[in-house]
C-alpha cells in the first residue's frame, strides 16, 4: 500500500504551463466548495476561511467560494467523501482543505478508504503544533517540566489514528507518564470546551486554534499553560524548533524533557515522534481535488494558489488570525517529502502501528 500512498498522483504537477482559454473560463459563474475535514472553529476551518476571502480574486472566472465542514474519523471522513465522490463529483467544484494525518498515511490506516493517489494536489502548507495542559493536573503543574510528574492525564483528541492523537500519546510515553486517551471530538473548539469543563486536561493544537482559543480561554485566565511545541529534524539531524515560538518562551519537547530528566530523550518512540512530526509539519494542510477532476480546474486552482501566496493582504490576514506567517508549498516541491516516506524505517512504522493499536 505504501507505494500507492506515496506516488500522490502528481500528474501534470511538474508542468508549468500557462492557463488555456478553457481553464480561464472554467470557474466563470460557478461556486467552489472547500470541504474541511474538521469542525467549525477548528484550526483547518479557521485557516480555510482566510483562503476563502482571497481565492476568488485569483481563480480565473472569479467564482464564489463557500465552506463545507465534514468532521469525523479524525479527519478521514471528509477525505473518503471527496476521494470516493460521496456527496460531490470530480467536476472541479469541490476541493478539500484537509489536515493531513501523516500517521494514517504512514501506517496505511484501514479507516482511510482512499490513497493520496486518488487526488490531484493543488498545494500544501507547513505548520507547527503546541501541547498545553490544565495547571490542576495531579499533582499540579507550575512549569512545563512538571508534566514528567503527572499522575492522571486525560488526553483530548479525535481518533487514535490521527497524527494529533498519536503525537500526544507518544509524547506522554516518552515522558513515562500514565494517560487515558479520550477520542471522538469533532474539532478544536470541542476539545477546548472539554478542557474548560475539566473533562480532559491535556491536548495539542496547531497555531490558529492556539492563538484564537487556547491563549484567551485557557492560558490568560490561568487555567492552563503551554508545555512545549513538537520539534522537527534540523539540518544537522538533531531536533529543531520554531524560532518564533521559542522567542515566546515555548520550548521544544526535547528541551523540556532534558530539564525534567537531565538528559535528552532517545529511543524508538521519540524517533518515531520526531519523524512523524517532521513530516506532519512540512505537510500540515493540503488542498486536494479528486483524481479525475478536469485538468483545466486543477490548473486554475494551482495558479490561483500562487497568486494567493504572494498577496500581501492575505499574508497579513493569515498572520493576524493564526499568529504565524503562511508557509505554502506547491505540488512540484513535495517530491522530496514523499521520497522520505518511501524509505520509511520499518521499525518506525511498527512503533506507530503499536501506538494506534494500544500496544
C-alpha positions in Angstrom: 0.0 0.0 0.0 2.9 2.3 0.7 4.0 2.7 -2.9 0.5 3.8 -3.9 0.2 6.2 -1.0 3.4 7.9 -1.8 3.1 8.4 -5.5 0.5 11.1 -4.9 -0.9 11.5 -8.3 1.2 14.4 -9.3 0.2 14.1 -13.0 0.8 17.4 -14.5 2.2 18.9 -11.3 5.6 19.5 -12.8 4.3 21.0 -16.0 4.4 24.8 -15.7 2.1 25.8 -18.5 0.0 29.0 -18.9 -3.7 28.8 -18.5 -5.6 27.9 -21.6 -8.7 29.9 -22.7 -10.8 27.0 -21.4 -9.2 27.0 -18.0 -9.5 30.8 -17.8 -13.3 30.4 -18.1 -13.7 27.1 -16.2 -15.0 28.7 -13.0 -16.9 31.6 -14.5 -20.4 31.9 -12.9 -19.7 28.8 -10.7 -19.4 28.1 -7.0 -16.4 26.3 -5.5 -16.8 24.5 -2.2 -13.9 24.0 0.2 -14.6 20.8 2.1 -13.0 20.9 5.6 -12.2 17.7 7.4 -12.7 19.1 10.9 -15.5 21.1 12.6 -16.4 24.8 12.6 -14.0 26.9 14.6 -11.2 24.3 14.3 -7.7 25.0 13.1 -8.3 23.9 9.5 -11.6 25.7 9.4 -10.1 29.0 10.7 -7.4 28.9 8.1 -9.7 27.9 5.2 -11.9 31.0 5.9 -8.9 33.2 5.2 -8.3 31.5 1.9 -12.0 31.8 1.2 -11.7 35.6 1.2 -8.8 35.7 -1.2 -9.2 32.8 -3.6 -11.9 34.3 -5.8 -9.6 37.2 -6.6 -7.1 34.8 -8.2 -9.2 32.0 -9.7 -9.8 32.7 -13.4 -13.6 33.3 -13.7 -13.9 34.6 -10.1 -16.3 32.0 -8.7 -17.9 32.2 -5.3 -16.2 30.2 -2.7 -18.1 28.6 0.2 -17.0 26.4 3.2 -18.4 23.0 4.0 -17.4 21.1 7.2 -17.4 17.3 7.4 -15.7 16.3 10.6 -15.3 12.7 11.7 -12.9 9.8 12.0 -10.0 12.0 12.9 -10.3 14.0 9.6 -10.6 10.8 7.4 -14.3 11.0 6.8 -14.0 14.1 4.5 -11.0 12.6 2.7 -13.0 9.5 2.0 -16.0 11.5 0.8 -14.0 13.6 -1.6 -11.9 10.7 -2.9 -14.9 8.4 -3.4 -17.2 11.1 -4.9 -19.6 10.8 -2.0 -21.8 13.9 -1.9 -19.9 15.6 -4.8 -18.5 14.8 -8.2 -15.0 15.1 -9.7 -16.1 18.2 -11.5 -13.7 20.7 -10.0 -16.4 22.4 -7.9 -15.4 20.7 -4.6 -11.9 20.8 -3.3 -10.7 19.6 0.1 -8.9 21.8 2.5 -7.6 19.0 4.7 -5.5 18.5 7.8 -3.2 15.7 6.6 -2.7 12.8 9.0 0.8 11.7 8.5 0.1 8.7 10.8 -2.8 7.3 8.7 -0.7 7.6 5.5 2.4 6.1 7.0 0.8 3.0 8.5 -1.9 2.5 5.9 -4.8 3.1 8.3 -7.8 0.9 7.1 -10.1 3.8 8.1 -8.7 5.7 5.2 -10.6 4.2 2.2 -8.6 6.2 -0.3 -5.0 6.8 -1.0 -3.3 10.1 -2.0 -3.2 8.6 -5.5 -7.0 9.3 -5.5 -6.4 13.0 -5.5 -4.7 15.7 -7.6 -2.8 18.0 -5.2 -3.2 21.8 -5.6 -0.9 22.9 -2.8 0.1 22.2 0.7 1.1 24.2 3.8 3.6 23.8 6.6 2.6 24.4 10.2 3.6 23.9 13.9 1.8 22.4 16.9 1.9 23.1 20.6 0.8 21.0 23.6 -0.9 22.5 26.6 -2.4 21.3 29.8 -4.6 22.3 32.8 -2.5 23.5 35.8 -4.5 21.4 38.2 -3.5 18.2 36.5 -2.5 16.0 39.5 -0.2 16.7 41.4 -0.2 20.2 39.8 1.8 22.0 37.1 3.7 25.2 37.7 6.2 24.8 34.9 6.3 22.7 31.7 8.8 20.1 33.1 6.3 19.2 35.8 4.5 17.1 33.2 7.0 14.4 33.9 5.5 14.1 37.4 1.8 13.9 36.2 -0.2 11.0 37.6 -3.6 11.5 35.9 -3.5 12.6 32.3 -6.6 12.7 30.2 -5.7 13.4 26.5 -8.4 15.1 24.4 -8.3 14.0 20.7 -10.1 13.0 17.5 -9.2 9.4 16.7 -6.4 7.0 17.7 -5.0 7.0 14.2 -4.9 10.8 13.8 -1.5 12.5 13.9 -2.8 14.8 16.6 -3.6 11.9 18.9 -0.6 9.7 18.0 1.8 12.6 18.8 0.2 13.2 22.1 0.3 9.5 23.1 3.9 9.1 22.1 4.9 12.3 23.9 3.4 11.1 27.1 5.1 7.7 26.7 8.4 9.4 26.1 7.9 11.2 29.4 6.8 8.0 31.0 3.5 9.5 32.1 0.4 7.3 32.5 -2.6 8.6 30.5 -6.1 7.9 29.3 -7.0 8.9 25.7 -10.4 10.5 25.2 -11.3 10.5 21.5 -14.2 11.4 19.2 -14.1 15.2 19.4 -15.1 16.7 16.1 -12.9 19.8 16.3 -10.6 22.1 18.3 -13.4 24.1 19.8 -14.9 20.9 21.2 -11.6 19.8 22.7 -11.1 23.2 24.4 -14.6 23.2 25.7 -14.0 19.8 27.3 -10.8 21.2 28.8 -12.6 24.1 30.3 -15.1 21.7 31.8 -12.2 19.6 33.2 -13.3 16.6 31.2 -9.8 16.4 29.8 -6.6 18.0 31.0 -4.1 17.8 28.1 -4.3 18.4 24.3 -2.5 19.9 21.4 -3.2 22.4 18.7 -1.8 24.0 15.6 -1.3 27.7 15.8 -4.7 29.1 14.6 -6.6 27.3 17.5 -3.7 28.2 19.9 -3.9 31.9 19.1 -7.7 32.2 18.9 -8.8 29.8 21.6 -6.1 28.4 23.9 -4.4 31.7 24.7 -7.6 33.8 25.5 -9.6 31.0 27.1 -7.1 28.7 28.8 -3.7 30.4 29.2 -4.6 34.0 30.0 -7.2 33.1 32.7 -4.6 30.9 34.4 -6.5 27.7 33.8 -3.6 26.1 31.9 -0.2 26.5 30.5 1.7 25.6 27.3 4.1 22.7 27.8 6.1 22.6 24.6 6.0 22.5 20.8 7.0 19.5 18.8 10.4 19.7 17.2 11.3 18.9 13.6 14.5 17.4 12.3 17.1 20.1 11.7 19.7 20.3 9.0 22.2 18.6 11.4 19.8 15.7 12.1 19.1 16.9 15.6 15.7 18.2 16.9 15.0 21.8 15.9 12.3 24.2 17.0 10.3 27.2 15.7 12.3 30.4 16.4 9.1 32.4 16.8 7.6 30.0 19.4 11.0 29.8 21.2 11.1 33.6 21.4 7.8 33.4 23.2 9.3 31.0 25.8 7.7 27.9 24.3 10.5 25.3 24.1 10.6 22.1 22.2 9.6 18.8 23.8 13.2 17.6 23.9 14.3 20.6 25.9 11.5 20.3 28.4 12.4 16.6 28.7 16.0 17.4 29.3 15.1 19.9 32.1 12.9 17.2 33.7 15.4 14.3 33.4 18.8 15.8 32.9 19.4 14.1 29.6 17.9 14.4 26.1 15.1 11.9 25.0 16.0 8.9 23.0 14.6 5.5 21.9 12.3 4.3 19.1 9.2 6.2 20.4 11.0 9.5 20.4 12.5 8.8 17.0 9.0 7.9 15.6 7.5 11.1 17.2 10.3 13.2 15.7 10.0 11.8 12.2 6.2 11.9 12.0 6.1 15.4 13.3 8.8 16.5 10.9 6.6 15.1 8.0 3.4 16.4 9.5 4.9 19.9 10.0 6.0 20.1 6.4 2.6 19.0 5.1 0.1 20.0 7.8 -2.6 21.0 5.3 -3.3 20.2 1.7 -5.7 21.5 -0.9 -6.8 18.5 -2.9 -9.1 17.7 -5.8 -10.5 14.3 -6.8 -8.1 12.5 -9.2 -10.4 12.7 -12.3 -11.1 16.4 -11.9 -10.8 18.2 -15.3 -7.2 19.4 -15.8 -8.5 23.0 -16.5 -9.8 23.1 -12.9 -6.6 21.7 -11.4 -4.5 24.2 -13.4 -6.8 27.1 -12.5 -6.6 26.4 -8.7 -2.8 25.8 -8.8 -2.3 29.2 -10.5 -4.7 30.8 -8.0 -2.8 29.5 -5.0 0.4 31.0 -6.4 -1.4 34.3 -6.6 -2.8 34.0 -3.0 0.6 33.0 -1.7 2.1 36.3 -2.9 -0.8 38.5 -1.8 0.3 40.8 1.0 -3.2 41.3 2.2 -3.7 37.5 2.5 -0.3 37.1 4.3 -1.2 39.9 6.8 -4.7 38.5 7.5 -3.4 34.9 7.8 -0.8 36.0 10.3 -3.3 38.1 12.3 -5.6 35.1 12.6 -3.1 32.3 13.2 -0.1 34.0 14.7 2.2 32.6 12.0 3.2 33.6 8.5 1.6 31.4 5.8 4.1 28.8 4.5 2.6 27.5 1.3 4.3 24.7 -0.6 3.4 23.6 -4.2 2.9 20.2 -5.7 6.2 20.1 -7.5 8.0 20.9 -4.3 6.7 17.9 -2.4 8.5 15.0 -4.0 11.5 15.0 -1.5 8.9 14.6 1.3 7.4 11.6 -0.4 10.8 10.1 -1.1 11.4 10.1 2.6 8.2 8.3 3.2 9.1 5.7 0.6 12.2 4.9 2.6 10.4 4.7 6.0 12.3 2.6 8.6 10.0 -0.5 9.2 10.8 -0.1 13.0 9.3 3.4 13.0 6.2 2.1 11.2 5.8 -0.6 13.8 6.0 1.9 16.7 3.2 3.9 15.1 1.1 0.8 14.4 1.6 -0.3 18.0 0.6 3.1 19.3 -2.6 3.1 17.3 -3.4 -0.4 18.4 -2.8 0.5 22.0 0.2 -1.9 22.5 
